[in-house]
């Protein structure tokens, strides 16, 4: 039973890690933000602030991917 539980915990951890570093949701949020700006649902200032947050998140994800790639090649 212990090995089965360990397997489940590792699978959950791997899926959480994958979702945490998936940029799809951030890209969708960025697309939605652009649409909101076009519709006038957000001001230029609100857009700029949120866009900066989302771009920073994308950069953080990319940096993490690069670091993991470097770790894997060692």
N, CA, C and O atoms as a GROMACS GRO file, in nm:
protein
  296
    1UNK      N    1   0.083  -0.120   0.000
    1UNK     CA    2   0.000   0.000   0.000
    1UNK      C    3   0.087   0.125   0.000
    1UNK      O    4   0.049   0.225  -0.061
    2UNK      N    5   0.201   0.122   0.066
    2UNK     CA    6   0.288   0.239   0.076
    2UNK      C    7   0.340   0.283  -0.060
    2UNK      O    8   0.345   0.402  -0.088
    3UNK      N    9   0.379   0.187  -0.146
    3UNK     CA   10   0.430   0.223  -0.278
    3UNK      C   11   0.320   0.280  -0.366
    3UNK      O   12   0.345   0.369  -0.447
    4UNK      N   13   0.200   0.229  -0.352
    4UNK     CA   14   0.087   0.281  -0.429
    4UNK      C   15   0.055   0.425  -0.391
    4UNK      O   16   0.028   0.508  -0.477
    5UNK      N   17   0.059   0.452  -0.263
    5UNK     CA   18   0.034   0.588  -0.216
    5UNK      C   19   0.144   0.682  -0.262
    5UNK      O   20   0.117   0.795  -0.302
    6UNK      N   21   0.267   0.637  -0.258
    6UNK     CA   22   0.380   0.717  -0.305
    6UNK      C   23   0.364   0.749  -0.453
    6UNK      O   24   0.390   0.861  -0.496
    7UNK      N   25   0.322   0.651  -0.530
    7UNK     CA   26   0.300   0.673  -0.674
    7UNK      C   27   0.194   0.780  -0.695
    7UNK      O   28   0.212   0.869  -0.778
    8UNK      N   29   0.084   0.772  -0.622
    8UNK     CA   30  -0.025   0.870  -0.635
    8UNK      C   31   0.023   1.010  -0.599
    8UNK      O   32  -0.007   1.106  -0.669
    9UNK      N   33   0.097   1.021  -0.491
    9UNK     CA   34   0.149   1.151  -0.450
    9UNK      C   35   0.242   1.208  -0.556
    9UNK      O   36   0.235   1.327  -0.587
   10UNK      N   37   0.327   1.125  -0.613
   10UNK     CA   38   0.418   1.172  -0.719
   10UNK      C   39   0.340   1.215  -0.843
   10UNK      O   40   0.375   1.316  -0.906
   11UNK      N   41   0.237   1.142  -0.879
   11UNK     CA   42   0.154   1.179  -0.995
   11UNK      C   43   0.085   1.313  -0.972
   11UNK      O   44   0.081   1.397  -1.061
   12UNK      N   45   0.030   1.331  -0.854
   12UNK     CA   46  -0.036   1.458  -0.821
   12UNK      C   47   0.064   1.572  -0.827
   12UNK      O   48   0.035   1.677  -0.883
   13UNK      N   49   0.182   1.552  -0.770
   13UNK     CA   50   0.285   1.655  -0.770
   13UNK      C   51   0.327   1.690  -0.913
   13UNK      O   52   0.347   1.807  -0.945
   14UNK      N   53   0.340   1.591  -0.998
   14UNK     CA   54   0.379   1.615  -1.137
   14UNK      C   55   0.272   1.694  -1.211
   14UNK      O   56   0.304   1.783  -1.289
   15UNK      N   57   0.146   1.662  -1.187
   15UNK     CA   58   0.038   1.735  -1.254
   15UNK      C   59   0.026   1.878  -1.203
   15UNK      O   60   0.002   1.970  -1.281
   16UNK      N   61   0.043   1.897  -1.075
   16UNK     CA   62   0.041   2.032  -1.019
   16UNK      C   63   0.155   2.114  -1.078
   16UNK      O   64   0.136   2.228  -1.118
   17UNK      N   65   0.272   2.056  -1.083
   17UNK     CA   66   0.389   2.123  -1.142
   17UNK      C   67   0.362   2.160  -1.287
   17UNK      O   68   0.394   2.271  -1.330
   18UNK      N   69   0.304   2.069  -1.363
   18UNK     CA   70   0.275   2.094  -1.503
   18UNK      C   71   0.177   2.211  -1.518
   18UNK      O   72   0.198   2.299  -1.600
   19UNK      N   73   0.072   2.210  -1.440
   19UNK     CA   74  -0.027   2.317  -1.448
   19UNK      C   75   0.029   2.450  -1.400
   19UNK      O   76  -0.003   2.556  -1.455
   20UNK      N   77   0.113   2.446  -1.298
   20UNK     CA   78   0.172   2.567  -1.244
   20UNK      C   79   0.257   2.638  -1.348
   20UNK      O   80   0.258   2.761  -1.353
   21UNK      N   81   0.327   2.562  -1.428
   21UNK     CA   82   0.420   2.621  -1.526
   21UNK      C   83   0.365   2.620  -1.668
   21UNK      O   84   0.441   2.640  -1.763
   22UNK      N   85   0.235   2.599  -1.684
   22UNK     CA   86   0.170   2.604  -1.816
   22UNK      C   87   0.133   2.748  -1.846
   22UNK      O   88   0.059   2.811  -1.769
   23UNK      N   89   0.182   2.800  -1.956
   23UNK     CA   90   0.156   2.940  -1.988
   23UNK      C   91   0.024   2.962  -2.061
   23UNK      O   92  -0.011   3.076  -2.093
   24UNK      N   93  -0.049   2.855  -2.089
   24UNK     CA   94  -0.175   2.867  -2.163
   24UNK      C   95  -0.275   2.959  -2.096
   24UNK      O   96  -0.336   3.043  -2.162
   25UNK      N   97  -0.294   2.944  -1.967
   25UNK     CA   98  -0.391   3.027  -1.895
   25UNK      C   99  -0.349   3.174  -1.895
   25UNK      O  100  -0.432   3.263  -1.905
   26UNK      N  101  -0.219   3.198  -1.883
   26UNK     CA  102  -0.169   3.336  -1.884
   26UNK      C  103  -0.190   3.397  -2.022
   26UNK      O  104  -0.229   3.513  -2.033
   27UNK      N  105  -0.162   3.321  -2.125
   27UNK     CA  106  -0.182   3.372  -2.261
   27UNK      C  107  -0.331   3.399  -2.288
   27UNK      O  108  -0.365   3.498  -2.354
   28UNK      N  109  -0.417   3.314  -2.238
   28UNK     CA  110  -0.562   3.337  -2.253
   28UNK      C  111  -0.604   3.464  -2.181
   28UNK      O  112  -0.684   3.542  -2.232
   29UNK      N  113  -0.549   3.485  -2.061
   29UNK     CA  114  -0.581   3.606  -1.986
   29UNK      C  115  -0.532   3.731  -2.059
   29UNK      O  116  -0.600   3.834  -2.059
   30UNK      N  117  -0.418   3.721  -2.122
   30UNK     CA  118  -0.363   3.833  -2.199
   30UNK      C  119  -0.452   3.863  -2.320
   30UNK      O  120  -0.479   3.979  -2.351
   31UNK      N  121  -0.496   3.759  -2.388
   31UNK     CA  122  -0.586   3.777  -2.503
   31UNK      C  123  -0.716   3.842  -2.458
   31UNK      O  124  -0.765   3.935  -2.522
   32UNK      N  125  -0.772   3.794  -2.348
   32UNK     CA  126  -0.896   3.851  -2.295
   32UNK      C  127  -0.875   3.997  -2.257
   32UNK      O  128  -0.964   4.080  -2.278
   33UNK      N  129  -0.760   4.028  -2.201
   33UNK     CA  130  -0.731   4.166  -2.163
   33UNK      C  131  -0.731   4.258  -2.285
   33UNK      O  132  -0.785   4.368  -2.280
   34UNK      N  133  -0.670   4.213  -2.395
   34UNK     CA  134  -0.670   4.291  -2.519
   34UNK      C  135  -0.814   4.312  -2.569
   34UNK      O  136  -0.848   4.421  -2.614
   35UNK      N  137  -0.896   4.210  -2.561
   35UNK     CA  138  -1.036   4.223  -2.602
   35UNK      C  139  -1.110   4.322  -2.514
   35UNK      O  140  -1.191   4.401  -2.563
   36UNK      N  141  -1.082   4.318  -2.385
   36UNK     CA  142  -1.146   4.413  -2.293
   36UNK      C  143  -1.106   4.557  -2.326
   36UNK      O  144  -1.189   4.648  -2.319
   37UNK      N  145  -0.981   4.576  -2.362
   37UNK     CA  146  -0.935   4.710  -2.400
   37UNK      C  147  -1.007   4.757  -2.526
   37UNK      O  148  -1.052   4.871  -2.533
   38UNK      N  149  -1.018   4.669  -2.625
   38UNK     CA  150  -1.087   4.704  -2.749
   38UNK      C  151  -1.233   4.740  -2.726
   38UNK      O  152  -1.286   4.828  -2.792
   39UNK      N  153  -1.298   4.670  -2.631
   39UNK     CA  154  -1.439   4.697  -2.600
   39UNK      C  155  -1.457   4.816  -2.508
   39UNK      O  156  -1.569   4.862  -2.487
   40UNK      N  157  -1.348   4.867  -2.454
   40UNK     CA  158  -1.357   4.980  -2.361
   40UNK      C  159  -1.394   4.937  -2.219
   40UNK      O  160  -1.434   5.019  -2.137
   41UNK      N  161  -1.379   4.808  -2.191
   41UNK     CA  162  -1.414   4.755  -2.059
   41UNK      C  163  -1.306   4.785  -1.956
   41UNK      O  164  -1.333   4.780  -1.836
   42UNK      N  165  -1.185   4.816  -2.001
   42UNK     CA  166  -1.077   4.856  -1.911
   42UNK      C  167  -1.013   4.983  -1.967
   42UNK      O  168  -1.014   5.006  -2.088
   43UNK      N  169  -0.958   5.063  -1.878
   43UNK     CA  170  -0.889   5.184  -1.922
   43UNK      C  171  -0.749   5.148  -1.969
   43UNK      O  172  -0.700   5.038  -1.944
   44UNK      N  173  -0.685   5.241  -2.036
   44UNK     CA  174  -0.547   5.221  -2.078
   44UNK      C  175  -0.457   5.194  -1.958
   44UNK      O  176  -0.367   5.110  -1.963
   45UNK      N  177  -0.483   5.266  -1.849
   45UNK     CA  178  -0.403   5.248  -1.728
   45UNK      C  179  -0.422   5.108  -1.669
   45UNK      O  180  -0.325   5.041  -1.635
   46UNK      N  181  -0.547   5.065  -1.658
   46UNK     CA  182  -0.576   4.930  -1.607
   46UNK      C  183  -0.513   4.825  -1.698
   46UNK      O  184  -0.455   4.727  -1.650
   47UNK      N  185  -0.525   4.846  -1.828
   47UNK     CA  186  -0.467   4.754  -1.924
   47UNK      C  187  -0.316   4.744  -1.904
   47UNK      O  188  -0.261   4.634  -1.899
   48UNK      N  189  -0.250   4.859  -1.894
   48UNK     CA  190  -0.105   4.861  -1.880
   48UNK      C  191  -0.057   4.788  -1.755
   48UNK      O  192   0.041   4.714  -1.759
   49UNK      N  193  -0.128   4.810  -1.645
   49UNK     CA  194  -0.090   4.744  -1.519
   49UNK      C  195  -0.106   4.593  -1.529
   49UNK      O  196  -0.017   4.518  -1.492
   50UNK      N  197  -0.221   4.550  -1.579
   50UNK     CA  198  -0.249   4.406  -1.587
   50UNK      C  199  -0.160   4.339  -1.691
   50UNK      O  200  -0.112   4.227  -1.672
   51UNK      N  201  -0.137   4.409  -1.803
   51UNK     CA  202  -0.051   4.354  -1.906
   51UNK      C  203   0.090   4.331  -1.851
   51UNK      O  204   0.151   4.227  -1.877
   52UNK      N  205   0.141   4.427  -1.774
   52UNK     CA  206   0.274   4.412  -1.716
   52UNK      C  207   0.280   4.292  -1.623
   52UNK      O  208   0.379   4.219  -1.623
   53UNK      N  209   0.175   4.270  -1.545
   53UNK     CA  210   0.170   4.153  -1.455
   53UNK      C  211   0.174   4.023  -1.535
   53UNK      O  212   0.247   3.930  -1.501
   54UNK      N  213   0.093   4.017  -1.641
   54UNK     CA  214   0.084   3.895  -1.720
   54UNK      C  215   0.214   3.867  -1.796
   54UNK      O  216   0.258   3.752  -1.805
   55UNK      N  217   0.274   3.971  -1.850
   55UNK     CA  218   0.401   3.954  -1.921
   55UNK      C  219   0.509   3.907  -1.823
   55UNK      O  220   0.591   3.821  -1.857
   56UNK      N  221   0.509   3.964  -1.703
   56UNK     CA  222   0.606   3.920  -1.601
   56UNK      C  223   0.585   3.773  -1.566
   56UNK      O  224   0.681   3.699  -1.547
   57UNK      N  225   0.460   3.731  -1.559
   57UNK     CA  226   0.430   3.590  -1.531
   57UNK      C  227   0.480   3.501  -1.644
   57UNK      O  228   0.537   3.395  -1.619
   58UNK      N  229   0.459   3.542  -1.769
   58UNK     CA  230   0.509   3.465  -1.884
   58UNK      C  231   0.662   3.456  -1.879
   58UNK      O  232   0.718   3.350  -1.908
   59UNK      N  233   0.726   3.564  -1.844
   59UNK     CA  234   0.873   3.562  -1.834
   59UNK      C  235   0.920   3.469  -1.723
   59UNK      O  236   1.020   3.399  -1.738
   60UNK      N  237   0.847   3.468  -1.611
   60UNK     CA  238   0.882   3.379  -1.500
   60UNK      C  239   0.868   3.233  -1.542
   60UNK      O  240   0.952   3.150  -1.508
   61UNK      N  241   0.762   3.202  -1.615
   61UNK     CA  242   0.741   3.066  -1.663
   61UNK      C  243   0.852   3.028  -1.760
   61UNK      O  244   0.907   2.918  -1.751
   62UNK      N  245   0.885   3.117  -1.852
   62UNK     CA  246   0.991   3.088  -1.950
   62UNK      C  247   1.125   3.067  -1.880
   62UNK      O  248   1.200   2.977  -1.916
   63UNK      N  249   1.154   3.149  -1.780
   63UNK     CA  250   1.279   3.133  -1.706
   63UNK      C  251   1.283   2.998  -1.636
   63UNK      O  252   1.385   2.929  -1.636
   64UNK      N  253   1.171   2.959  -1.577
   64UNK     CA  254   1.163   2.829  -1.510
   64UNK      C  255   1.188   2.716  -1.610
   64UNK      O  256   1.262   2.622  -1.581
   65UNK      N  257   1.127   2.726  -1.727
   65UNK     CA  258   1.146   2.622  -1.830
   65UNK      C  259   1.292   2.614  -1.873
   65UNK      O  260   1.346   2.504  -1.889
   66UNK      N  261   1.356   2.729  -1.891
   66UNK     CA  262   1.497   2.730  -1.930
   66UNK      C  263   1.584   2.668  -1.821
   66UNK      O  264   1.676   2.592  -1.851
   67UNK      N  265   1.554   2.699  -1.696
   67UNK     CA  266   1.631   2.643  -1.585
   67UNK      C  267   1.612   2.492  -1.576
   67UNK      O  268   1.707   2.418  -1.551
   68UNK      N  269   1.491   2.446  -1.597
   68UNK     CA  270   1.466   2.302  -1.593
   68UNK      C  271   1.532   2.232  -1.710
   68UNK      O  272   1.581   2.120  -1.695
   69UNK      N  273   1.536   2.298  -1.825
   69UNK     CA  274   1.603   2.242  -1.941
   69UNK      C  275   1.752   2.231  -1.917
   69UNK      O  276   1.815   2.133  -1.957
   70UNK      N  277   1.810   2.332  -1.851
   70UNK     CA  278   1.952   2.329  -1.819
   70UNK      C  279   1.982   2.219  -1.717
   70UNK      O  280   2.084   2.151  -1.726
   71UNK      N  281   1.891   2.201  -1.620
   71UNK     CA  282   1.908   2.095  -1.520
   71UNK      C  283   1.900   1.959  -1.585
   71UNK      O  284   1.975   1.868  -1.548
   72UNK      N  285   1.812   1.942  -1.681
   72UNK     CA  286   1.793   1.812  -1.746
   72UNK      C  287   1.913   1.775  -1.833
   72UNK      O  288   1.941   1.656  -1.853
   73UNK      N  289   1.984   1.875  -1.883
   73UNK     CA  290   2.096   1.846  -1.972
   73UNK      C  291   2.226   1.822  -1.896
   73UNK      O  292   2.328   1.790  -1.957
   74UNK      N  293   2.224   1.837  -1.765
   74UNK     CA  294   2.346   1.816  -1.684
   74UNK      C  295   2.368   1.672  -1.656
   74UNK      O  296   2.465   1.636  -1.589
   0.00000   0.00000   0.00000
